[in-house]
Amino acid sequence: MNFNKVYDVIIVGGGSSGLYAASLLARQAKAFFPSVLILEKSRHCGTKLLMSGGGQCNLTHSGSIKEFLTHYGCAGNSLRSILYTHNNLAVRSHFETLGVKTTQREDGKVFPLSMSAKEVRSALLSSIKKAGFEIKTESAAVRILNVSSARLLDSFSKIQSKSITDHALSKNSGSEDTVYEILTESSATYHCRNLIIACGGCSYPQTGSDGSIFSVLKQLNLEITELSPALVPIHVQDYPYSTLSGISFQKAELRILSKYSPENWSIQNKKKVPEKRFYGPLLFTHNSLSGPLILDVSRYLHAGDRIALSYLPGVENAALSKELRRAAQGSTKNIETLLCDISKELGASFPKRFAELLTASFPKLSGRKASSLSGTALSMLAKRITDDEFCISSLSSYQTAMCTSGGVSLSEIDLKTMEAKKYPRLFIIGECLDVDGDTGGYNLQFAFSSAAAAVKTLIQKSFYCPVP
Ligand SMILES: Cc1cc2nc3c(=O)[nH]c(=O)nc-3n(C[C@H](O)[C@H](O)[C@H](O)COP(=O)(O)OP(=O)(O)OC[C@H]3O[C@@H](n4cnc5c(N)ncnc54)[C@H](O)[C@@H]3O)c2cc1C
């Protein structure tokens, strides 16, 4: 092993943000940083990137960047600088320079034109390899130390006889001559002047992002906020729609009726609910509520919370009840057909099976002529459609979560540069920060924007403080 080598940059984590940072370094700053090393825990880089967007990779969203800020819960405003500086156009432009043409769907989601996450990963990897940067897989970082350059030079001559624990971990004491030392699971040690931590969160742990980095970062005295699965389907008590698995609604409404324990909530998970009504596509699965509406709101929900769904958003209960009575009067249709027709008029188009399940859940309503139903029965149906109440029994686990809520506290980071306040030239980017975006390309955009901010800072610093 080469104990004398001090890399210009080490990137810990070869996922979406780490590969993007390396590809930017390759394109913009190879002259300043010729020796770059990626340490990746798993056997392959970018495994989660490959899975993203169902293998199609929803790179970003085409909406105005101003509107982006609303897609990161309470963190949104603090991300303004990062997202504005390297925005969705910059991401598309960088991929175009790597040879990946992008396309925008009607719903605003941006994908590679090939609709292939594989192409995205290959383009990033080939730019990195072309620059001569090194990648070491199966190299999980298990310890990070900051040592002064002088001390490092001294220790190079003695290190083989010294235990790693002899290096003091200096808390809050980083200085510009700091060299970072990374110890991997296989007991290899690497040194660098600039360190980028890009290890992701805890979701889909089989991809390598298993949250193990957080204990390493805690040793650096960095605050980690409470971690929980985000962008997850939710399980509710007495779930009635298992036979409707696969049925979706283009636009539904979710209201949070009550939190199980507001006090506990605020301690456990400091995220405040920014609004009470949420809108978006809804999906019934065989055992849970899912779809972008549910996934995006899941960051605010806990077991015990009560929610209500409306399958006709914008239509109030009383108005629907009145409309049902009017339409039922003298109608020759059965109630299911009437429900489907009215929902179509109101822009929702209920599938027949959904209407059938609704009526079957009340005694003696199935298949009845609409005109024969009482006003009370029609009101009950209206309530079920606009106010379908549920008590949450649990949220899905990290195994199915698309993102992690919580991570390195944003208070630890300069949010213009992504540099840790306590450690100069140590950058933290991507999902291992306490940032979780909505579905629709917002998480990859944050991974890329934060990577770009770190690289920009590195380049600026290299002008003012050239690497010897
Ligand atoms: C199924 C699925 C689909 C998704 N689809 C989309 C989508 O279409 N659009 C979108 O915007 N977002 C999507 N996301 C979210 C998005 O993929 C992530 O937010 C994004 O990949 C985070 O990038 P990252 O670099 O921070 O972490 P990751 O991409 O998870 O990369 C982290 C890397 O660090 C490595 N690592 C972890 N610990 C260590 C360690 N100690 N030492 C060394 N290496 C380590 C991991 O092995 C991993 O390779 C999806 C997520 C999932 C799970």
The ligand as a Gaussian input file, in Angstrom:
#p B3LYP/6-31G(d) Opt

LIG

0 1
 C      -36.465000       2.474000      -6.040000
 C      -36.045000       3.912000      -6.061000
 C      -36.370000       4.704000      -7.136000
 C      -36.007000       6.063000      -7.130000
 N      -36.305000       6.810000      -8.224000
 C      -35.958000       8.124000      -8.243000
 C      -36.195000       8.920000      -9.388000
 O      -36.636000       8.426000     -10.427000
 N      -35.896000      10.244000      -9.304000
 C      -35.355000      10.816000      -8.180000
 O      -35.128000      12.023000      -8.157000
 N      -35.051000      10.068000      -7.104000
 C      -35.333000       8.743000      -7.117000
 N      -35.001000       7.975000      -6.034000
 C      -34.205000       8.576000      -4.947000
 C      -32.746000       8.753000      -5.411000
 O      -32.322000       7.588000      -6.094000
 C      -31.825000       9.008000      -4.223000
 O      -32.306000      10.095000      -3.492000
 C      -30.408000       9.306000      -4.718000
 O      -29.871000       8.178000      -5.360000
 C      -29.516000       9.709000      -3.555000
 O      -28.206000       9.852000      -4.044000
 P      -26.978000       9.686000      -3.041000
 O      -25.755000       9.765000      -3.853000
 O      -27.148000      10.595000      -1.914000
 O      -27.146000       8.216000      -2.458000
 P      -27.050000       6.802000      -3.209000
 O      -27.401000       6.934000      -4.636000
 O      -27.863000       5.897000      -2.367000
 O      -25.523000       6.440000      -3.137000
 C      -24.834000       6.253000      -1.932000
 C      -23.676000       5.324000      -2.199000
 O      -22.824000       5.321000      -1.070000
 C      -22.416000       3.992000      -0.810000
 N      -22.065000       3.910000       0.616000
 C      -22.899000       3.887000       1.686000
 N      -22.198000       3.853000       2.823000
 C      -20.894000       3.833000       2.458000
 C      -19.672000       3.780000       3.186000
 N      -19.646000       3.735000       4.522000
 N      -18.503000       3.782000       2.490000
 C      -18.497000       3.826000       1.128000
 N      -19.630000       3.863000       0.396000
 C      -20.810000       3.882000       1.058000
 C      -23.600000       3.159000      -1.196000
 O      -23.241000       1.820000      -1.465000
 C      -24.105000       3.897000      -2.426000
 O      -23.523000       3.402000      -3.600000
 C      -35.331000       6.615000      -6.020000
 C      -34.994000       5.805000      -4.943000
 C      -35.337000       4.465000      -4.958000
 C      -34.948000       3.608000      -3.790000

